[in-house]
Amino acid sequence: MAKVVWNPGALLAPVAPTMVSCGSMEHPNIITIAWTGILSTHPTMTYISVRPQRFSHKLIADSGEFVINLTTRELVRACDTCGVKSGAQVNKFELMGLTPKRASQVSAPLIGESPINLECRVTQRLPMGSHEVFIAKIVAVNVEESLLDAAGKLDLQKCGLVAYAHGNYYALGESLGSFGYSVRKKPLDSRTPQNQRKGRGTHADRRQKPISGHGARTHSGGRPRRKAAGNPQ
Ligand SMILES: Cc1cc2nc3c(=O)[nH]c(=O)nc-3n(C[C@H](O)[C@H](O)[C@H](O)COP(=O)(O)O)c2cc1C
């Protein structure tokens, strides 16, 4: 490959174009954030990088809480609008016909139409030039029940997640393999029962466990709260 060298730029792609809800149930706002990611598995830490000029910056700085909502095909138009209009001028929930739902641990609302909502509490703030980084602990994860199979395993492919690369939104395409597939000796189906007991399988194979024993419930009631599947990183 022949290369040309460009000046430094934020050309990391694809990234997740998330919809971050903030403020309160009474005065909710949504800001589209692509500069985000996971920092640590245990404790589960994330960050969002927000320009101090944004209306949402003060809301997040004041409350120390926000929710990262994953964007799907159905939500991509709303995601884009929330990234170009300001909550200082318009109620973006109303504008886009989205539903603010009460979160279980934080004062910021969830976006009801997003299938996965990560409730976050800020632990640290880092000025970073044009943006300020809010480092936060993920204190609860809300998962759309229809994405779970009978055993409680999450199938994210069902919800049509969206990626963002160099100014464009893309629907995720076909799966090219699962974690560890490149070194897996035999397909899972052909492993002997003995091997299956010994082997760890893929991280997606590991079943989710309730956070705490029997009585734990979701804020919406019914099912036990579950811990996110173990991550490889
Ligand atoms: C795809 C996309 C990604 C964005 N990512 C960020 C980001 O990571 N950080 C940021 O400060 N602004 C980002 N923005 C811009 C804000 O979402 C935008 O300025 C928004 O209107 C601010 O809303 P607010 O004034 O209600 O806070 C992004 C916009 C788009 C469309």
The ligand as an ORCA input file, in Angstrom:
! r2SCAN-3c Opt
* xyz 0 1
  C     -22.470     12.140     14.597
  C     -22.191     13.251     15.574
  C     -21.279     13.059     16.594
  C     -21.010     14.076     17.528
  N     -20.109     13.842     18.521
  C     -19.853     14.830     19.440
  C     -18.935     14.602     20.508
  O     -18.374     13.513     20.664
  N     -18.726     15.599     21.385
  C     -19.347     16.839     21.288
  O     -19.116     17.727     22.113
  N     -20.223     17.069     20.269
  C     -20.496     16.107     19.359
  N     -21.391     16.325     18.346
  C     -22.061     17.633     18.255
  C     -23.220     17.791     19.251
  O     -24.025     16.638     19.284
  C     -24.079     19.007     18.811
  O     -23.298     20.178     18.919
  C     -25.375     19.132     19.576
  O     -26.228     20.002     18.845
  C     -25.199     19.684     20.990
  O     -26.452     19.655     21.619
  P     -26.781     20.536     22.912
  O     -26.508     22.002     22.539
  O     -28.244     20.284     23.167
  O     -25.897     20.084     24.009
  C     -21.681     15.328     17.418
  C     -22.619     15.506     16.387
  C     -22.882     14.488     15.470
  C     -23.909     14.695     14.402
*
